[in-house]
Amino acid sequence: MLRSAVNFFHRAVERVGRALDDNEQAQREGQREQNGAEVKSVELERLTAEGLTLIERRNCMEPFRDQAAERFEVQTGSPCCWLARLI
C-alpha cells in the first residue's frame, strides 16, 4: 500500500514534468513564430499561463511524493525503488 502511494505520486510528478517539457517546447516554437499577430500573441499567452499552472502542479505533487517515500522508508527500513536510483 505504501509503495503504491509513492508510485502514484512519482508517476504524477513524471507526467506533469513531461507535459511541462512539451509546453516549454511549444512556447519556444510560439516565440519563434511570433509575428505581431494577435492570434499568435494570445496563443503564446495561453501557453505561458498553462506552463505556470504545470509548474505549480509539479511543485505541489513533489512534497506528497517525498513524504510518501519517507513514510515508506520509515515503515520498511528500505528506500523506495525510484529514490534509490537517484542516490
Biopython code that builds the backbone (N, CA, C, O; Angstrom):
import numpy as np
from Bio.PDB.StructureBuilder import StructureBuilder

atoms = [
    (1, "MET", "N", (0.820, -1.187, 0.000)),
    (1, "MET", "CA", (0.000, 0.000, 0.000)),
    (1, "MET", "C", (0.867, 1.255, 0.000)),
    (1, "MET", "O", (0.606, 2.192, -0.754)),
    (2, "LEU", "N", (1.899, 1.274, 0.845)),
    (2, "LEU", "CA", (2.779, 2.442, 0.887)),
    (2, "LEU", "C", (3.521, 2.616, -0.436)),
    (2, "LEU", "O", (3.659, 3.731, -0.938)),
    (3, "ARG", "N", (3.989, 1.522, -0.985)),
    (3, "ARG", "CA", (4.695, 1.598, -2.273)),
    (3, "ARG", "C", (3.769, 2.142, -3.362)),
    (3, "ARG", "O", (4.204, 2.909, -4.221)),
    (4, "SER", "N", (2.514, 1.752, -3.327)),
    (4, "SER", "CA", (1.548, 2.254, -4.309)),
    (4, "SER", "C", (1.358, 3.755, -4.182)),
    (4, "SER", "O", (1.244, 4.453, -5.190)),
    (5, "ALA", "N", (1.322, 4.257, -2.960)),
    (5, "ALA", "CA", (1.169, 5.691, -2.747)),
    (5, "ALA", "C", (2.377, 6.445, -3.292)),
    (5, "ALA", "O", (2.230, 7.473, -3.953)),
    (6, "VAL", "N", (3.555, 5.934, -3.015)),
    (6, "VAL", "CA", (4.766, 6.576, -3.521)),
    (6, "VAL", "C", (4.774, 6.551, -5.042)),
    (6, "VAL", "O", (5.047, 7.567, -5.682)),
    (7, "ASN", "N", (4.477, 5.393, -5.621)),
    (7, "ASN", "CA", (4.468, 5.270, -7.080)),
    (7, "ASN", "C", (3.425, 6.170, -7.721)),
    (7, "ASN", "O", (3.670, 6.751, -8.779)),
    (8, "PHE", "N", (2.266, 6.289, -7.089)),
    (8, "PHE", "CA", (1.218, 7.156, -7.607)),
    (8, "PHE", "C", (1.726, 8.594, -7.733)),
    (8, "PHE", "O", (1.590, 9.217, -8.785)),
    (9, "PHE", "N", (2.309, 9.112, -6.655)),
    (9, "PHE", "CA", (2.788, 10.490, -6.685)),
    (9, "PHE", "C", (4.003, 10.640, -7.596)),
    (9, "PHE", "O", (4.159, 11.667, -8.257)),
    (10, "HIS", "N", (4.857, 9.632, -7.635)),
    (10, "HIS", "CA", (6.024, 9.693, -8.511)),
    (10, "HIS", "C", (5.593, 9.743, -9.985)),
    (10, "HIS", "O", (6.115, 10.546, -10.757)),
    (11, "ARG", "N", (4.648, 8.893, -10.366)),
    (11, "ARG", "CA", (4.155, 8.906, -11.742)),
    (11, "ARG", "C", (3.465, 10.223, -12.067)),
    (11, "ARG", "O", (3.592, 10.732, -13.181)),
    (12, "ALA", "N", (2.735, 10.779, -11.104)),
    (12, "ALA", "CA", (2.063, 12.063, -11.324)),
    (12, "ALA", "C", (3.092, 13.167, -11.570)),
    (12, "ALA", "O", (2.907, 14.000, -12.457)),
    (13, "VAL", "N", (4.167, 13.175, -10.793)),
    (13, "VAL", "CA", (5.217, 14.183, -10.986)),
    (13, "VAL", "C", (5.867, 13.993, -12.358)),
    (13, "VAL", "O", (6.132, 14.973, -13.054)),
    (14, "GLU", "N", (6.122, 12.761, -12.746)),
    (14, "GLU", "CA", (6.709, 12.499, -14.061)),
    (14, "GLU", "C", (5.793, 12.941, -15.194)),
    (14, "GLU", "O", (6.251, 13.528, -16.174)),
    (15, "ARG", "N", (4.493, 12.659, -15.063)),
    (15, "ARG", "CA", (3.512, 13.071, -16.084)),
    (15, "ARG", "C", (3.498, 14.584, -16.240)),
    (15, "ARG", "O", (3.532, 15.102, -17.356)),
    (16, "VAL", "N", (3.449, 15.286, -15.116)),
    (16, "VAL", "CA", (3.433, 16.746, -15.164)),
    (16, "VAL", "C", (4.746, 17.261, -15.746)),
    (16, "VAL", "O", (4.751, 18.236, -16.498)),
    (17, "GLY", "N", (5.849, 16.616, -15.404)),
    (17, "GLY", "CA", (7.144, 17.010, -15.954)),
    (17, "GLY", "C", (7.195, 16.876, -17.463)),
    (17, "GLY", "O", (7.723, 17.749, -18.152)),
    (18, "ARG", "N", (6.642, 15.776, -17.982)),
    (18, "ARG", "CA", (6.595, 15.603, -19.438)),
    (18, "ARG", "C", (5.708, 16.651, -20.097)),
    (18, "ARG", "O", (6.047, 17.185, -21.153)),
    (19, "ALA", "N", (4.570, 16.943, -19.470)),
    (19, "ALA", "CA", (3.676, 17.976, -20.003)),
    (19, "ALA", "C", (4.358, 19.342, -19.973)),
    (19, "ALA", "O", (4.184, 20.150, -20.884)),
    (20, "LEU", "N", (5.124, 19.590, -18.935)),
    (20, "LEU", "CA", (5.852, 20.847, -18.817)),
    (20, "LEU", "C", (6.919, 20.953, -19.908)),
    (20, "LEU", "O", (7.098, 22.019, -20.497)),
    (21, "ASP", "N", (7.621, 19.865, -20.175)),
    (21, "ASP", "CA", (8.613, 19.857, -21.259)),
    (21, "ASP", "C", (7.948, 20.159, -22.600)),
    (21, "ASP", "O", (8.461, 20.955, -23.387)),
    (22, "ASP", "N", (6.808, 19.524, -22.855)),
    (22, "ASP", "CA", (6.070, 19.772, -24.102)),
    (22, "ASP", "C", (5.626, 21.227, -24.187)),
    (22, "ASP", "O", (5.698, 21.848, -25.248)),
    (23, "ASN", "N", (5.168, 21.764, -23.063)),
    (23, "ASN", "CA", (4.714, 23.151, -23.026)),
    (23, "ASN", "C", (5.871, 24.106, -23.301)),
    (23, "ASN", "O", (5.714, 25.069, -24.051)),
    (24, "GLU", "N", (7.020, 23.849, -22.705)),
    (24, "GLU", "CA", (8.185, 24.708, -22.932)),
    (24, "GLU", "C", (8.591, 24.693, -24.394)),
    (24, "GLU", "O", (8.944, 25.729, -24.958)),
    (25, "GLN", "N", (8.541, 23.526, -25.004)),
    (25, "GLN", "CA", (8.861, 23.404, -26.429)),
    (25, "GLN", "C", (7.863, 24.209, -27.259)),
    (25, "GLN", "O", (8.257, 24.925, -28.180)),
    (26, "ALA", "N", (6.593, 24.098, -26.945)),
    (26, "ALA", "CA", (5.557, 24.847, -27.669)),
    (26, "ALA", "C", (5.734, 26.353, -27.473)),
    (26, "ALA", "O", (5.509, 27.128, -28.403)),
    (27, "GLN", "N", (6.134, 26.768, -26.274)),
    (27, "GLN", "CA", (6.386, 28.193, -26.039)),
    (27, "GLN", "C", (7.545, 28.696, -26.894)),
    (27, "GLN", "O", (7.462, 29.770, -27.491)),
    (28, "ARG", "N", (8.631, 27.915, -26.953)),
    (28, "ARG", "CA", (9.774, 28.317, -27.781)),
    (28, "ARG", "C", (9.364, 28.422, -29.256)),
    (28, "ARG", "O", (9.750, 29.356, -29.959)),
    (29, "GLU", "N", (8.585, 27.456, -29.695)),
    (29, "GLU", "CA", (8.112, 27.474, -31.077)),
    (29, "GLU", "C", (7.210, 28.686, -31.315)),
    (29, "GLU", "O", (7.304, 29.345, -32.350)),
    (30, "GLY", "N", (6.342, 28.971, -30.355)),
    (30, "GLY", "CA", (5.462, 30.136, -30.467)),
    (30, "GLY", "C", (6.229, 31.443, -30.496)),
    (30, "GLY", "O", (5.846, 32.376, -31.203)),
    (31, "GLN", "N", (7.301, 31.518, -29.738)),
    (31, "GLN", "CA", (8.132, 32.724, -29.747)),
    (31, "GLN", "C", (8.831, 32.891, -31.091)),
    (31, "GLN", "O", (8.965, 34.009, -31.589)),
    (32, "ARG", "N", (9.278, 31.782, -31.680)),
    (32, "ARG", "CA", (9.918, 31.852, -32.998)),
    (32, "ARG", "C", (8.927, 32.301, -34.064)),
    (32, "ARG", "O", (9.276, 33.045, -34.981)),
    (33, "GLU", "N", (7.677, 31.835, -33.930)),
    (33, "GLU", "CA", (6.658, 32.161, -34.930)),
    (33, "GLU", "C", (6.002, 33.512, -34.688)),
    (33, "GLU", "O", (5.194, 33.960, -35.502)),
    (34, "GLN", "N", (6.332, 34.158, -33.594)),
    (34, "GLN", "CA", (5.707, 35.430, -33.235)),
    (34, "GLN", "C", (5.936, 36.443, -34.356)),
    (34, "GLN", "O", (7.071, 36.728, -34.738)),
    (35, "ASN", "N", (4.837, 36.975, -34.867)),
    (35, "ASN", "CA", (4.932, 37.938, -35.963)),
    (35, "ASN", "C", (4.100, 39.196, -35.693)),
    (35, "ASN", "O", (3.855, 39.989, -36.602)),
    (36, "GLY", "N", (3.674, 39.371, -34.464)),
    (36, "GLY", "CA", (2.881, 40.550, -34.116)),
    (36, "GLY", "C", (1.383, 40.334, -34.272)),
    (36, "GLY", "O", (0.593, 41.203, -33.901)),
    (37, "ALA", "N", (0.981, 39.195, -34.812)),
    (37, "ALA", "CA", (-0.443, 38.922, -34.987)),
    (37, "ALA", "C", (-1.079, 38.636, -33.627)),
    (37, "ALA", "O", (-0.470, 38.006, -32.762)),
    (38, "GLU", "N", (-2.286, 39.102, -33.458)),
    (38, "GLU", "CA", (-2.978, 38.930, -32.183)),
    (38, "GLU", "C", (-3.212, 37.457, -31.860)),
    (38, "GLU", "O", (-3.113, 37.053, -30.702)),
    (39, "VAL", "N", (-3.516, 36.663, -32.864)),
    (39, "VAL", "CA", (-3.766, 35.235, -32.649)),
    (39, "VAL", "C", (-2.524, 34.567, -32.066)),
    (39, "VAL", "O", (-2.630, 33.778, -31.127)),
    (40, "LYS", "N", (-1.359, 34.872, -32.608)),
    (40, "LYS", "CA", (-0.104, 34.286, -32.114)),
    (40, "LYS", "C", (0.175, 34.754, -30.690)),
    (40, "LYS", "O", (0.638, 33.970, -29.862)),
    (41, "SER", "N", (-0.100, 36.018, -30.396)),
    (41, "SER", "CA", (0.130, 36.556, -29.053)),
    (41, "SER", "C", (-0.776, 35.887, -28.033)),
    (41, "SER", "O", (-0.338, 35.544, -26.934)),
    (42, "VAL", "N", (-2.028, 35.704, -28.393)),
    (42, "VAL", "CA", (-2.987, 35.070, -27.480)),
    (42, "VAL", "C", (-2.591, 33.627, -27.228)),
    (42, "VAL", "O", (-2.683, 33.149, -26.097)),
    (43, "GLU", "N", (-2.154, 32.928, -28.264)),
    (43, "GLU", "CA", (-1.733, 31.529, -28.105)),
    (43, "GLU", "C", (-0.497, 31.443, -27.206)),
    (43, "GLU", "O", (-0.416, 30.559, -26.354)),
    (44, "LEU", "N", (0.452, 32.340, -27.386)),
    (44, "LEU", "CA", (1.652, 32.342, -26.553)),
    (44, "LEU", "C", (1.298, 32.660, -25.098)),
    (44, "LEU", "O", (1.863, 32.066, -24.180)),
    (45, "GLU", "N", (0.383, 33.578, -24.886)),
    (45, "GLU", "CA", (-0.078, 33.889, -23.523)),
    (45, "GLU", "C", (-0.740, 32.673, -22.881)),
    (45, "GLU", "O", (-0.535, 32.401, -21.698)),
    (46, "ARG", "N", (-1.532, 31.948, -23.661)),
    (46, "ARG", "CA", (-2.194, 30.749, -23.155)),
    (46, "ARG", "C", (-1.168, 29.689, -22.772)),
    (46, "ARG", "O", (-1.279, 29.058, -21.721)),
    (47, "LEU", "N", (-0.176, 29.498, -23.622)),
    (47, "LEU", "CA", (0.877, 28.522, -23.334)),
    (47, "LEU", "C", (1.676, 28.914, -22.088)),
    (47, "LEU", "O", (2.053, 28.056, -21.290)),
    (48, "THR", "N", (1.928, 30.196, -21.931)),
    (48, "THR", "CA", (2.666, 30.665, -20.754)),
    (48, "THR", "C", (1.861, 30.418, -19.488)),
    (48, "THR", "O", (2.405, 29.949, -18.488)),
    (49, "ALA", "N", (0.567, 30.729, -19.522)),
    (49, "ALA", "CA", (-0.295, 30.501, -18.358)),
    (49, "ALA", "C", (-0.384, 29.008, -18.043)),
    (49, "ALA", "O", (-0.356, 28.612, -16.878)),
    (50, "GLU", "N", (-0.492, 28.188, -19.079)),
    (50, "GLU", "CA", (-0.541, 26.741, -18.881)),
    (50, "GLU", "C", (0.768, 26.240, -18.267)),
    (50, "GLU", "O", (0.755, 25.374, -17.392)),
    (51, "GLY", "N", (1.896, 26.785, -18.726)),
    (51, "GLY", "CA", (3.196, 26.399, -18.171)),
    (51, "GLY", "C", (3.299, 26.735, -16.692)),
    (51, "GLY", "O", (3.811, 25.937, -15.908)),
    (52, "LEU", "N", (2.817, 27.909, -16.305)),
    (52, "LEU", "CA", (2.845, 28.283, -14.889)),
    (52, "LEU", "C", (1.979, 27.346, -14.055)),
    (52, "LEU", "O", (2.351, 26.980, -12.940)),
    (53, "THR", "N", (0.840, 26.962, -14.588)),
    (53, "THR", "CA", (-0.041, 26.022, -13.892)),
    (53, "THR", "C", (0.645, 24.669, -13.721)),
    (53, "THR", "O", (0.554, 24.050, -12.661)),
    (54, "LEU", "N", (1.328, 24.215, -14.763)),
    (54, "LEU", "CA", (2.037, 22.936, -14.685)),
    (54, "LEU", "C", (3.156, 22.990, -13.643)),
    (54, "LEU", "O", (3.368, 22.025, -12.909)),
    (55, "ILE", "N", (3.865, 24.106, -13.579)),
    (55, "ILE", "CA", (4.920, 24.255, -12.570)),
    (55, "ILE", "C", (4.316, 24.184, -11.173)),
    (55, "ILE", "O", (4.869, 23.532, -10.287)),
    (56, "GLU", "N", (3.183, 24.853, -10.973)),
    (56, "GLU", "CA", (2.512, 24.805, -9.669)),
    (56, "GLU", "C", (2.070, 23.391, -9.327)),
    (56, "GLU", "O", (2.214, 22.951, -8.186)),
    (57, "ARG", "N", (1.532, 22.677, -10.310)),
    (57, "ARG", "CA", (1.103, 21.297, -10.068)),
    (57, "ARG", "C", (2.281, 20.424, -9.668)),
    (57, "ARG", "O", (2.198, 19.648, -8.715)),
    (58, "ARG", "N", (3.383, 20.557, -10.406)),
    (58, "ARG", "CA", (4.575, 19.770, -10.086)),
    (58, "ARG", "C", (5.080, 20.099, -8.680)),
    (58, "ARG", "O", (5.412, 19.205, -7.902)),
    (59, "ASN", "N", (5.132, 21.386, -8.372)),
    (59, "ASN", "CA", (5.625, 21.803, -7.063)),
    (59, "ASN", "C", (4.715, 21.350, -5.928)),
    (59, "ASN", "O", (5.175, 21.186, -4.798)),
    (60, "CYS", "N", (3.445, 21.149, -6.208)),
    (60, "CYS", "CA", (2.513, 20.642, -5.184)),
    (60, "CYS", "C", (2.635, 19.134, -5.004)),
    (60, "CYS", "O", (2.480, 18.626, -3.894)),
    (61, "MET", "N", (2.910, 18.418, -6.088)),
    (61, "MET", "CA", (2.975, 16.962, -6.022)),
    (61, "MET", "C", (4.281, 16.449, -5.430)),
    (61, "MET", "O", (4.291, 15.403, -4.781)),
    (62, "GLU", "N", (5.378, 17.162, -5.640)),
    (62, "GLU", "CA", (6.675, 16.693, -5.153)),
    (62, "GLU", "C", (6.712, 16.486, -3.640)),
    (62, "GLU", "O", (7.243, 15.467, -3.198)),
    (63, "PRO", "N", (6.172, 17.402, -2.817)),
    (63, "PRO", "CA", (6.199, 17.143, -1.366)),
    (63, "PRO", "C", (5.380, 15.909, -0.962)),
    (63, "PRO", "O", (5.759, 15.190, -0.038)),
    (64, "PHE", "N", (4.264, 15.665, -1.651)),
    (64, "PHE", "CA", (3.471, 14.470, -1.369)),
    (64, "PHE", "C", (4.293, 13.217, -1.670)),
    (64, "PHE", "O", (4.316, 12.274, -0.879)),
    (65, "ARG", "N", (4.964, 13.219, -2.818)),
    (65, "ARG", "CA", (5.802, 12.084, -3.199)),
    (65, "ARG", "C", (6.920, 11.875, -2.182)),
    (65, "ARG", "O", (7.169, 10.754, -1.737)),
    (66, "ASP", "N", (7.585, 12.963, -1.825)),
    (66, "ASP", "CA", (8.701, 12.863, -0.888)),
    (66, "ASP", "C", (8.237, 12.387, 0.489)),
    (66, "ASP", "O", (8.912, 11.586, 1.134)),
    (67, "GLN", "N", (7.094, 12.880, 0.930)),
    (67, "GLN", "CA", (6.557, 12.466, 2.232)),
    (67, "GLN", "C", (6.170, 10.984, 2.199)),
    (67, "GLN", "O", (6.438, 10.249, 3.150)),
    (68, "ALA", "N", (5.549, 10.556, 1.118)),
    (68, "ALA", "CA", (5.171, 9.144, 0.995)),
    (68, "ALA", "C", (6.422, 8.261, 0.981)),
    (68, "ALA", "O", (6.436, 7.192, 1.590)),
    (69, "ALA", "N", (7.471, 8.709, 0.285)),
    (69, "ALA", "CA", (8.718, 7.941, 0.243)),
    (69, "ALA", "C", (9.352, 7.868, 1.627)),
    (69, "ALA", "O", (9.888, 6.834, 2.025)),
    (70, "GLU", "N", (9.283, 8.968, 2.344)),
    (70, "GLU", "CA", (9.827, 8.996, 3.696)),
    (70, "GLU", "C", (9.080, 8.019, 4.607)),
    (70, "GLU", "O", (9.695, 7.279, 5.375)),
    (71, "ARG", "N", (7.751, 8.027, 4.512)),
    (71, "ARG", "CA", (6.936, 7.095, 5.317)),
    (71, "ARG", "C", (7.246, 5.653, 4.946)),
    (71, "ARG", "O", (7.333, 4.786, 5.815)),
    (72, "PHE", "N", (7.414, 5.397, 3.647)),
    (72, "PHE", "CA", (7.745, 4.050, 3.182)),
    (72, "PHE", "C", (9.056, 3.594, 3.811)),
    (72, "PHE", "O", (9.157, 2.477, 4.316)),
    (73, "GLU", "N", (10.054, 4.466, 3.775)),
    (73, "GLU", "CA", (11.360, 4.097, 4.313)),
    (73, "GLU", "C", (11.296, 3.867, 5.824)),
    (73, "GLU", "O", (11.944, 2.954, 6.337)),
    (74, "VAL", "N", (10.526, 4.681, 6.535)),
    (74, "VAL", "CA", (10.392, 4.507, 7.988)),
    (74, "VAL", "C", (9.723, 3.164, 8.295)),
    (74, "VAL", "O", (10.150, 2.448, 9.200)),
    (75, "GLN", "N", (8.690, 2.831, 7.549)),
    (75, "GLN", "CA", (7.939, 1.601, 7.811)),
    (75, "GLN", "C", (8.684, 0.342, 7.387)),
    (75, "GLN", "O", (8.618, -0.680, 8.070)),
    (76, "THR", "N", (9.395, 0.413, 6.258)),
    (76, "THR", "CA", (10.028, -0.796, 5.721)),
    (76, "THR", "C", (11.520, -0.882, 6.006)),
    (76, "THR", "O", (12.104, -1.965, 5.972)),
    (77, "GLY", "N", (12.130, 0.257, 6.286)),
    (77, "GLY", "CA", (13.570, 0.264, 6.525)),
    (77, "GLY", "C", (14.399, 0.293, 5.260)),
    (77, "GLY", "O", (15.627, 0.234, 5.324)),
    (78, "SER", "N", (13.750, 0.383, 4.106)),
    (78, "SER", "CA", (14.492, 0.465, 2.843)),
    (78, "SER", "C", (13.915, 1.610, 1.997)),
    (78, "SER", "O", (12.723, 1.906, 2.078)),
    (79, "PRO", "N", (14.762, 2.244, 1.191)),
    (79, "PRO", "CA", (14.275, 3.342, 0.357)),
    (79, "PRO", "C", (13.409, 2.830, -0.787)),
    (79, "PRO", "O", (13.507, 1.670, -1.187)),
    (80, "CYS", "N", (12.575, 3.698, -1.297)),
    (80, "CYS", "CA", (11.745, 3.351, -2.466)),
    (80, "CYS", "C", (12.637, 3.126, -3.668)),
    (80, "CYS", "O", (13.740, 3.668, -3.743)),
    (81, "CYS", "N", (12.169, 2.336, -4.597)),
    (81, "CYS", "CA", (12.983, 1.985, -5.749)),
    (81, "CYS", "C", (13.357, 3.222, -6.574)),
    (81, "CYS", "O", (14.505, 3.316, -7.009)),
    (82, "TRP", "N", (12.448, 4.174, -6.809)),
    (82, "TRP", "CA", (12.814, 5.352, -7.596)),
    (82, "TRP", "C", (13.775, 6.237, -6.832)),
    (82, "TRP", "O", (14.634, 6.879, -7.438)),
    (83, "LEU", "N", (13.651, 6.287, -5.510)),
    (83, "LEU", "CA", (14.529, 7.114, -4.696)),
    (83, "LEU", "C", (15.934, 6.523, -4.671)),
    (83, "LEU", "O", (16.919, 7.262, -4.680)),
    (84, "ALA", "N", (16.030, 5.214, -4.639)),
    (84, "ALA", "CA", (17.327, 4.545, -4.622)),
    (84, "ALA", "C", (18.098, 4.820, -5.910)),
    (84, "ALA", "O", (19.327, 4.890, -5.889)),
    (85, "ARG", "N", (17.390, 4.978, -7.033)),
    (85, "ARG", "CA", (18.042, 5.272, -8.303)),
    (85, "ARG", "C", (18.634, 6.662, -8.324)),
    (85, "ARG", "O", (19.617, 6.901, -9.025)),
    (86, "LEU", "N", (18.059, 7.586, -7.572)),
    (86, "LEU", "CA", (18.546, 8.961, -7.548)),
    (86, "LEU", "C", (19.801, 9.116, -6.721)),
    (86, "LEU", "O", (20.588, 10.035, -6.949)),
    (87, "ILE", "N", (19.996, 8.230, -5.765)),
    (87, "ILE", "CA", (21.133, 8.354, -4.848)),
    (87, "ILE", "C", (22.386, 7.755, -5.431)),
    (87, "ILE", "O", (23.436, 7.774, -4.789)),
]
sb = StructureBuilder()
sb.init_structure("model")
sb.init_model(0)
sb.init_chain("A")
sb.init_seg("    ")
for serial, (resi, resn, name, xyz) in enumerate(atoms, 1):
    if name == "N":
        sb.init_residue(resn, " ", resi, " ")
    sb.init_atom(name, np.array(xyz, "f"), 0.0, 1.0, " ", f" {name:<3s}", serial, name[0])
structure = sb.get_structure()
